[in-house]
Amino acid sequence: MGRRIIKKDNGLYAVWTTVCDNFLMDDVTQEELIETLSEWAKENEVERLKMQFKNNLYIHTDYDERCERRDELHGERPDRNGFFEEDE
């Protein structure tokens, strides 16, 4: 969705959408705007993931092959969080 955040003369904000050419939010603070848009993004991502699992999209069974490829490319295994040691 195309959105534009607009700062108004009164110091508050509005959010315009190009989808329906109307305001999604009006006269909100920066904090309210961030909180609301973040929540909408989270809800959208949750729905996207649910559909992905429901339709078995992009669910692969080649974990071991991916591990071998990773180790081949990087020459080492990452730590538990998926990070590699930094060269000093």
QUIURTA-V898051 format. One record per residue. N is the residue number from 1. RES is the residue in one small letter. D_LAST is the distance of its C-alpha to the last C-alpha in Angstrom with 2 decimals. Layout:
N,RES,D_LAST
N,RES,D_LAST
This chain:
1,m,43.47
2,g,43.44
3,r,43.16
4,r,43.19
5,i,42.49
6,i,45.01
7,k,45.05
8,k,48.68
9,d,50.56
10,n,50.94
11,g,47.15
12,l,47.01
13,y,45.72
14,a,47.22
15,v,45.76
16,w,47.63
17,t,47.55
18,t,48.51
19,v,49.51
20,c,52.72
21,d,52.73
22,n,52.89
23,f,50.92
24,l,48.91
25,m,48.49
26,d,50.17
27,d,50.11
28,v,46.96
29,t,44.29
30,q,40.68
31,e,39.87
32,e,42.71
33,l,41.65
34,i,38.05
35,e,39.31
36,t,41.95
37,l,39.96
38,s,37.11
39,e,39.73
40,w,41.32
41,a,38.04
42,k,37.42
43,e,41.00
44,n,40.69
45,e,37.54
46,v,39.22
47,e,42.26
48,r,40.25
49,l,38.53
50,k,41.91
51,m,43.43
52,q,40.58
53,f,41.24
54,k,45.00
55,n,45.07
56,n,42.39
57,l,40.54
58,y,37.11
59,i,37.20
60,h,35.91
61,t,36.13
62,d,33.51
63,y,30.66
64,d,30.11
65,e,30.09
66,r,27.47
67,c,25.22
68,e,25.73
69,r,24.96
70,r,21.72
71,d,20.57
72,e,21.84
73,l,19.94
74,h,16.54
75,g,16.91
76,e,16.07
77,r,17.72
78,p,16.48
79,d,16.92
80,r,20.33
81,n,19.71
82,g,18.66
83,f,14.94
84,f,12.31
85,e,9.07
86,e,6.23
87,d,3.78
88,e,0.00
